[in-house]
Amino acid sequence: MTWHKTKYPGVRYREHATRKHGIHPDRYFVIRYKQKGVSKEEGLGWASEKGPDGKALWTAEIAAAKLAELKKAYKAGEGKPTRLSEARQVDQDRREREAAEKVRQEKENLTFGQFFHETYYPAAKRDKKRMSHLTEWGHFKNWIEPAIGAIPLKDIRPLHLERLKKTLMESREIWGANGKKIVQKPKSARTIEYIFATIRGAWNMARKHRLIEEDAPTKAVKKPKVENKRIRYLTTEEAHTLLEELLSQSPAVYRMAAISLYTGLRAGEVFGLKWKNLDRENGLLWIMDGKSGKSRPVYMPEAVHDLFQEMTPDSPEDLIFPGPRGRPFPQVPRIFDRAVKKLGFNKGIEDRRERFTFHGLRHTAASFLIQSGVDLYTVKSILGHSTIALTERYSHLANDALKEAARKMPVLTGDQAKAGKIVKIK
């Protein structure tokens, strides 16, 4: 290896065997100096290296200036770097401190809205069902963002959510799409619960990423009591009338409604059915990744089996009831709501818990099962409930069956009672 001197004392270079820098071979610069009588030599870098500004990092002149700087620091003895390795370490430590400070500042100033937009919602779109993440997006844009979107995560307190809850529970005027003011009714307790669940989900993800240490402020806010035990279901005559009306309007919507009515499937489960989920041979529908996160088989009554006999299967991966653009229906088709309105099922009913919707078909299926004498645990399995508590909401429907069973209980005569030694309970 051949070293070449420069016109600057203590600065020399060697040339790269093949690589060019301009018209000359690329040059590697080093500096030589003495400290306490000991010779030191340290490499600087190649002439071809460039800094962030696009200018050359090392030339003979720059190397000489660096050497002079180190010698001056050594003579002054003020604690400044006296060796190139020390100077590099100082620079590295400075850069690390600046990077850490930048991260700290970003963390300190990260707002709820920024985190939701940049981190939480992209993950929700990837991991959650389409209707679930779209619902969360609606919660965020309509309610959460105006309330706490601009507030840094570290500054959000239960007080902010108390104010949000108050807003949700009050009527207020908003601008409609037609440019006129409309009165927005208070949100139901269940909707408020869902909005707070969206906040909690985003907060917990931020905490998981160590962007915040505190528990979700939703824990400190008392949620409105959710009372939804009263459910609307159809009589046999009403169910028959509804199916006839739907059949006259849309065979597809009629089939979807009939499947829910006869099997108790949720709307999303019906909309998500694919041809590969249909097992004609064993009379089964396979519900994949249901609401509880589990898959389950559902036995098809003869009426449902016959519905599929009238249909021509497509590819196994195709939806049985494709919605817009071949995707699952994002919501219940309007034909269903129009049929319910035409039949007057909700006429004069103001309480939303008592209004009939597509989900009422599932309630109706449960009511038919219970009143037919099917036990709650069997109904739980059919409906795909995660706990028996969810099924027990239908237990009152068994009263008539229990009364009938009691009525049929044999009555003992006086002599029979004596023979049986019936003990009277005090």
C-alpha positions in Angstrom: 0.0 0.0 0.0 1.5 3.3 -1.1 0.9 6.5 1.0 1.2 10.0 -0.6 2.0 13.2 1.2 0.1 16.4 0.8 1.3 20.0 1.1 -0.2 19.9 4.6 2.0 18.4 7.3 0.5 15.4 9.0 -2.0 14.8 6.2 -1.5 12.0 3.7 -3.6 9.7 1.5 -3.7 6.4 -0.4 -5.4 5.8 -3.8 -8.1 3.2 -4.5 -6.9 0.5 -6.9 -9.8 0.8 -9.3 -12.4 3.3 -8.1 -12.3 6.8 -9.6 -13.4 10.2 -8.1 -13.7 12.6 -11.0 -10.6 12.1 -13.2 -8.4 10.9 -10.3 -8.4 7.7 -8.4 -10.5 7.9 -5.2 -8.4 9.0 -2.2 -8.5 7.9 1.4 -7.2 10.5 3.9 -5.5 10.0 7.2 -4.0 12.4 9.8 -0.8 11.9 11.9 0.1 13.7 15.1 1.8 13.3 18.5 0.3 13.5 22.0 2.5 13.1 25.0 5.3 12.0 22.7 3.3 9.1 21.2 2.5 9.1 17.5 -1.1 8.8 16.6 -2.7 8.0 13.2 -6.4 8.1 12.4 -8.3 7.5 9.2 -10.8 10.2 8.0 -12.5 8.8 4.9 -12.7 8.8 1.1 -12.8 11.8 -1.1 -15.9 10.4 -2.7 -17.9 10.6 0.5 -20.5 13.4 0.7 -22.4 15.0 3.5 -26.1 15.7 3.8 -25.6 19.0 1.8 -24.0 17.0 -1.1 -20.6 18.5 -0.6 -17.4 16.4 -0.2 -16.7 15.3 3.4 -12.9 15.0 3.0 -10.3 16.8 1.0 -6.7 17.6 1.9 -7.7 21.0 3.1 -10.6 19.7 5.3 -8.3 17.0 6.8 -5.7 19.7 7.6 -8.4 21.8 9.3 -9.5 18.9 11.4 -6.0 18.1 12.4 -5.4 21.8 13.5 -8.7 21.6 15.5 -7.6 18.5 17.4 -4.1 20.0 18.1 -5.7 23.2 19.4 -8.0 21.3 21.7 -5.1 19.3 23.1 -3.1 22.4 23.9 -6.0 24.2 25.4 -7.0 21.3 27.6 -10.7 22.5 27.9 -12.2 19.0 27.7 -12.9 19.1 24.0 -12.1 16.0 21.9 -8.4 15.8 21.2 -8.6 12.7 19.0 -10.7 12.0 16.0 -12.2 8.9 17.6 -13.3 11.0 20.5 -14.8 13.6 18.2 -16.7 11.0 16.4 -18.0 9.5 19.7 -19.1 13.0 20.7 -20.9 13.5 17.4 -22.6 10.1 17.7 -23.7 10.8 21.3 -25.1 14.2 20.2 -27.0 12.6 17.3 -28.5 9.9 19.7 -29.5 12.6 22.2 -31.2 14.6 19.4 -33.0 11.5 18.1 -34.2 10.6 21.6 -35.4 14.1 22.2 -37.2 14.1 18.9 -39.0 10.8 19.8 -39.8 12.3 23.2 -41.3 15.4 21.7 -43.3 13.4 19.2 -44.6 11.2 21.9 -45.4 14.2 24.1 -47.3 16.0 21.3 -49.0 12.9 19.7 -52.7 13.7 19.6 -55.5 11.1 19.8 -56.5 12.1 16.2 -53.0 11.5 14.8 -52.7 8.1 16.5 -56.2 7.0 15.3 -55.5 8.1 11.7 -51.9 6.8 11.4 -51.8 3.7 13.6 -55.1 2.5 15.0 -57.4 2.7 12.0 -55.0 1.1 9.5 -54.7 -1.8 11.9 -58.4 -2.0 12.3 -58.9 -2.1 8.5 -56.5 -5.0 8.3 -57.7 -7.0 11.3 -61.4 -6.4 11.7 -64.4 -7.1 9.6 -65.4 -4.3 7.2 -68.6 -3.3 9.0 -66.8 -3.2 12.3 -64.0 -0.9 11.2 -66.4 1.3 9.2 -68.5 1.7 12.4 -65.5 2.7 14.4 -64.5 5.2 11.7 -68.0 6.7 11.9 -67.7 7.0 15.7 -64.3 8.8 15.3 -65.3 11.3 12.5 -68.7 12.2 14.0 -68.1 12.3 17.7 -64.6 11.4 18.9 -62.5 13.6 16.7 -64.4 16.9 17.4 -64.2 16.2 21.1 -60.6 14.9 21.7 -59.0 14.5 18.3 -56.7 17.6 18.7 -55.7 16.8 22.3 -52.4 15.0 23.0 -52.8 11.6 24.4 -51.0 12.5 27.6 -53.4 15.4 28.3 -56.7 13.5 27.9 -58.6 13.2 31.1 -61.9 11.7 32.2 -63.4 15.2 32.2 -63.0 15.4 28.4 -65.0 12.2 28.1 -67.6 13.4 30.5 -68.2 16.3 28.2 -68.4 14.0 25.2 -71.0 11.8 27.0 -73.0 15.0 27.8 -72.9 15.9 24.2 -74.1 12.5 23.1 -76.9 12.4 25.6 -78.4 15.8 24.4 -80.3 16.9 21.4 -78.5 19.4 19.3 -78.7 21.3 16.0 -76.4 20.3 13.2 -76.1 21.3 9.5 -77.6 18.7 7.2 -76.4 17.7 3.8 -79.0 20.1 2.2 -77.5 23.1 4.1 -80.4 23.3 6.6 -80.2 22.8 10.3 -81.6 19.6 11.6 -82.2 18.4 15.2 -80.1 15.4 16.1 -81.6 13.2 18.8 -79.7 12.0 21.8 -77.7 8.8 21.2 -78.9 5.6 22.9 -77.0 4.2 25.8 -75.9 1.3 23.6 -74.5 3.7 21.0 -72.6 5.7 23.7 -71.2 2.4 25.0 -69.9 1.5 21.4 -68.4 5.0 21.0 -66.5 4.7 24.3 -65.4 1.2 23.3 -63.8 2.7 20.1 -61.9 5.2 22.3 -60.8 2.4 24.7 -59.6 0.2 21.8 -57.4 3.0 20.4 -56.1 3.9 23.8 -55.2 0.3 24.7 -53.2 0.0 21.4 -51.3 3.2 22.2 -50.6 1.9 25.7 -49.4 -1.4 24.2 -47.0 0.6 22.0 -45.8 2.4 25.1 -47.0 5.8 23.8 -49.0 6.3 27.0 -48.7 4.7 30.5 -52.0 5.5 32.1 -55.2 3.3 31.9 -57.9 4.4 29.5 -59.8 7.4 30.9 -63.0 5.7 29.9 -62.7 3.6 33.0 -63.4 6.6 35.2 -66.5 7.6 33.3 -69.8 6.1 34.3 -71.6 4.9 31.2 -75.4 5.2 30.8 -77.2 2.1 31.8 -78.0 -0.1 28.8 -81.5 -1.5 29.0 -82.2 -3.7 25.9 -83.9 -6.7 27.4 -87.2 -6.0 25.7 -87.1 -7.5 22.2 -89.5 -7.4 19.3 -90.3 -10.7 17.6 -93.0 -11.8 15.2 -96.0 -14.1 15.6 -96.3 -17.0 13.2 -98.8 -15.1 11.1 -96.6 -11.9 11.0 -93.6 -13.9 9.9 -95.6 -15.6 7.1 -96.9 -12.2 5.9 -93.4 -10.7 5.9 -91.9 -13.5 3.9 -94.7 -13.3 1.3 -94.2 -9.6 0.9 -90.4 -10.0 0.5 -90.9 -12.8 -2.0 -93.0 -10.5 -4.1 -90.3 -7.7 -4.0 -87.0 -9.6 -4.1 -86.3 -13.4 -4.1 -82.8 -12.7 -2.8 -83.9 -10.7 0.2 -86.7 -13.2 0.8 -84.1 -16.0 1.0 -81.8 -14.1 3.3 -84.7 -13.2 5.6 -86.0 -16.8 5.6 -82.6 -18.2 6.4 -82.3 -15.9 9.4 -85.9 -16.7 10.5 -85.4 -20.5 10.3 -81.9 -20.7 11.7 -81.4 -17.6 13.9 -78.4 -16.4 12.0 -77.3 -12.8 12.4 -77.5 -10.5 9.4 -73.7 -10.4 9.0 -73.5 -14.2 9.1 -76.1 -14.5 6.3 -74.4 -11.9 4.2 -71.0 -13.6 4.6 -72.2 -17.1 3.6 -70.1 -18.6 0.7 -71.0 -21.6 -1.3 -68.2 -23.5 0.4 -70.0 -23.0 3.7 -73.0 -25.0 2.4 -72.9 -28.7 3.1 -76.0 -30.1 1.4 -75.1 -33.7 2.1 -75.2 -33.3 5.9 -77.7 -30.4 5.9 -75.3 -27.9 7.4 -74.3 -24.3 7.1 -70.8 -23.6 8.4 -70.6 -20.2 10.1 -66.9 -19.1 9.9 -65.5 -16.7 12.5 -68.8 -15.7 14.1 -69.4 -12.8 16.4 -67.9 -14.6 19.3 -64.8 -15.4 17.2 -65.6 -19.0 16.9 -66.9 -21.1 13.9 -69.9 -23.3 14.3 -72.2 -25.6 12.3 -75.9 -24.7 11.9 -78.3 -27.4 10.9 -80.7 -26.4 8.1 -84.4 -27.0 8.5 -86.1 -28.5 5.5 -87.4 -25.1 4.5 -83.9 -23.7 4.3 -82.6 -26.8 2.5 -85.3 -26.3 -0.1 -84.3 -22.6 -0.6 -80.8 -23.7 -1.7 -82.2 -26.4 -4.0 -83.7 -23.6 -6.1 -80.3 -21.8 -6.5 -77.4 -22.6 -8.8 -74.0 -22.7 -7.0 -71.1 -20.5 -8.2 -67.5 -20.9 -7.3 -66.9 -22.2 -3.7 -65.3 -18.8 -2.8 -68.2 -16.8 -4.1 -70.8 -15.3 -1.8 -74.2 -16.9 -1.9 -75.8 -13.5 -1.6 -73.3 -11.0 -3.2 -73.8 -7.4 -2.4 -72.4 -4.3 -4.2 -69.1 -5.1 -6.1 -69.4 -8.7 -5.1 -68.7 -7.9 -1.4 -71.0 -8.8 1.5 -73.9 -6.4 2.0 -72.6 -3.5 4.3 -76.1 -3.2 5.7 -79.6 -4.7 5.4 -81.1 -4.1 1.9 -83.7 -1.3 2.0 -86.3 -3.6 0.5 -86.5 -5.3 3.9 -87.2 -2.0 5.7 -89.7 -0.9 3.1 -91.6 -4.2 3.6 -91.6 -3.8 7.3 -93.0 -0.3 6.9 -95.6 -1.3 4.4 -96.9 -4.1 6.8 -97.0 -1.6 9.7 -95.0 -3.6 12.1 -93.5 -0.5 13.7 -96.4 1.9 13.4 -96.7 4.1 16.4 -93.7 2.5 18.1 -91.2 5.1 19.4 -88.9 3.0 21.6 -86.2 1.7 19.3 -85.9 -1.5 21.4 -89.5 -2.4 20.4 -89.1 -1.7 16.7 -88.8 -4.6 14.4 -85.6 -4.9 12.3 -83.8 -7.6 10.4 -82.2 -8.7 13.8 -85.8 -9.3 15.0 -85.8 -12.4 12.7 -83.1 -13.9 14.9 -85.2 -13.0 18.0 -88.2 -14.6 16.4 -86.3 -17.8 15.7 -85.2 -17.9 19.3 -88.8 -17.3 20.5 -90.1 -20.2 18.3 -87.5 -22.5 19.7 -88.2 -21.6 23.3 -91.9 -21.8 23.0 -91.5 -25.2 21.3 -89.9 -26.5 24.4 -86.2 -26.3 23.4 -84.0 -25.8 26.4 -81.9 -22.7 26.8 -78.5 -24.4 26.4 -79.6 -25.9 23.1 -80.8 -22.5 21.9 -77.5 -21.0 23.1 -75.6 -23.4 20.7 -77.9 -22.7 17.8 -77.6 -18.9 18.1 -73.9 -19.0 18.7 -74.1 -17.0 22.0 -70.8 -16.8 23.9 -72.5 -17.1 27.3 -75.8 -18.5 28.6 -76.6 -15.0 30.0 -77.2 -13.8 26.5 -79.7 -16.6 25.9 -81.5 -16.1 29.2 -83.1 -12.9 27.8 -85.6 -15.3 26.1 -86.3 -17.3 29.2 -89.6 -15.4 29.8 -90.9 -16.8 26.6 -90.9 -20.3 28.3 -93.5 -19.2 30.8 -96.5 -20.4 28.7 -94.8 -23.7 28.1 -94.1 -24.0 31.9 -97.7 -23.1 32.7 -98.9 -25.8 30.2 -96.6 -28.4 31.8 -97.9 -27.5 35.2 -101.5 -27.7 34.0 -100.9 -31.2 32.7 -99.4 -32.4 36.0 -101.5 -35.3 37.4 -103.6 -34.2 40.4 -103.5 -36.6 43.3 -106.8 -37.5 45.0 -107.1 -37.5 48.8 -106.6 -41.2 49.0 -103.6 -41.1 46.7 -102.1 -38.4 48.8 -102.4 -40.5 51.9 -101.0 -43.5 50.2 -98.1 -41.5 49.0 -97.5 -39.9 52.4 -97.3 -36.4 50.9 -95.5 -34.2 53.4 -96.9 -30.7 53.6 -94.2 -28.0 53.5 -94.5 -25.5 56.4 
